[in-house]
Amino acid sequence: MCVGLSAKVVKISEGTAVVDAGGAKREVSAQLLEDLEPGDYVMVHAGVAIAKITDEDDDETDQLMEELL
């Protein structure tokens, strides 16, 4: 099973994005996604932003992860 984490995009620069995942900021590849802007939410897997999601999706993902842990 693969697990992706939801994160909010803080900054975009040359194919990479700085994202905030629960207060932890990290740099991920943003090359798979078009029209990504600060404030967008993404699903991150293995250091790559793999999909844009809504803020409602982000809230649901956070809730599910809390239940699992």
C-alpha positions as a LaTeX table, in Angstrom:
\begin{tabular}{lrrr}
\hline
Residue & $x$ (\AA) & $y$ (\AA) & $z$ (\AA) \\
\hline
Met1 & 0.00 & 0.00 & 0.00 \\
Cys2 & 1.24 & 3.48 & $-0.86$ \\
Val3 & 0.46 & 6.46 & 1.32 \\
Gly4 & 0.33 & 10.01 & 0.05 \\
Leu5 & 0.29 & 13.00 & 2.34 \\
Ser6 & $-1.74$ & 16.12 & 1.73 \\
Ala7 & 0.09 & 19.43 & 1.88 \\
Lys8 & $-0.42$ & 23.12 & 1.16 \\
Val9 & 1.82 & 24.77 & $-1.42$ \\
Val10 & 3.79 & 27.63 & 0.11 \\
Lys11 & 6.15 & 28.54 & $-2.75$ \\
Ile12 & 6.83 & 27.51 & $-6.37$ \\
Ser13 & 10.21 & 27.77 & $-8.09$ \\
Glu14 & 11.49 & 26.12 & $-11.29$ \\
Gly15 & 9.66 & 22.79 & $-11.11$ \\
Thr16 & 9.79 & 22.47 & $-7.35$ \\
Ala17 & 7.39 & 23.49 & $-4.61$ \\
Val18 & 7.82 & 24.13 & $-0.92$ \\
Val19 & 4.85 & 22.53 & 0.84 \\
Asp20 & 3.57 & 22.61 & 4.40 \\
Ala21 & 2.35 & 19.23 & 5.64 \\
Gly22 & 1.04 & 19.62 & 9.17 \\
Gly23 & 3.60 & 22.28 & 10.03 \\
Ala24 & 6.56 & 20.47 & 8.45 \\
Lys25 & 7.86 & 22.29 & 5.39 \\
Arg26 & 9.68 & 20.39 & 2.67 \\
Glu27 & 10.66 & 20.77 & $-0.97$ \\
Val28 & 8.98 & 18.45 & $-3.47$ \\
Ser29 & 8.96 & 18.05 & $-7.23$ \\
Ala30 & 6.05 & 19.86 & $-8.88$ \\
Gln31 & 6.86 & 18.86 & $-12.45$ \\
Leu32 & 3.81 & 16.59 & $-12.85$ \\
Leu33 & 1.29 & 19.36 & $-12.18$ \\
Glu34 & 0.35 & 22.36 & $-14.30$ \\
Asp35 & $-0.88$ & 25.72 & $-13.02$ \\
Leu36 & 0.22 & 25.09 & $-9.45$ \\
Glu37 & 0.13 & 28.19 & $-7.25$ \\
Pro38 & 0.86 & 29.04 & $-3.61$ \\
Gly39 & $-2.23$ & 28.24 & $-1.55$ \\
Asp40 & $-3.13$ & 25.15 & $-3.60$ \\
Tyr41 & $-3.36$ & 21.77 & $-1.89$ \\
Val42 & $-1.56$ & 18.73 & $-3.30$ \\
Met43 & $-1.14$ & 15.04 & $-2.58$ \\
Val44 & 2.56 & 14.20 & $-2.12$ \\
His45 & 4.10 & 10.76 & $-2.55$ \\
Ala46 & 7.82 & 9.93 & $-2.50$ \\
Gly47 & 8.81 & 13.59 & $-2.73$ \\
Val48 & 6.58 & 14.32 & $-5.73$ \\
Ala49 & 3.35 & 16.34 & $-5.84$ \\
Ile50 & 1.17 & 13.85 & $-7.73$ \\
Ala51 & $-2.27$ & 15.53 & $-7.71$ \\
Lys52 & $-4.03$ & 18.76 & $-6.89$ \\
Ile53 & $-6.71$ & 18.36 & $-4.22$ \\
Thr54 & $-9.25$ & 20.63 & $-2.55$ \\
Asp55 & $-8.93$ & 21.97 & 0.96 \\
Glu56 & $-11.86$ & 19.69 & 1.89 \\
Asp57 & $-9.83$ & 16.71 & 0.63 \\
Asp58 & $-6.94$ & 17.92 & 2.78 \\
Asp59 & $-9.14$ & 18.06 & 5.89 \\
Glu60 & $-10.53$ & 14.57 & 5.20 \\
Thr61 & $-7.04$ & 13.13 & 4.64 \\
Asp62 & $-5.77$ & 14.67 & 7.90 \\
Gln63 & $-8.72$ & 13.20 & 9.79 \\
Leu64 & $-8.18$ & 9.73 & 8.32 \\
Met65 & $-4.46$ & 9.80 & 9.14 \\
Glu66 & $-5.24$ & 10.76 & 12.75 \\
Glu67 & $-7.61$ & 7.79 & 13.02 \\
Leu68 & $-4.98$ & 5.42 & 11.62 \\
Leu69 & $-2.27$ & 6.61 & 13.96 \\
\hline
\end{tabular}
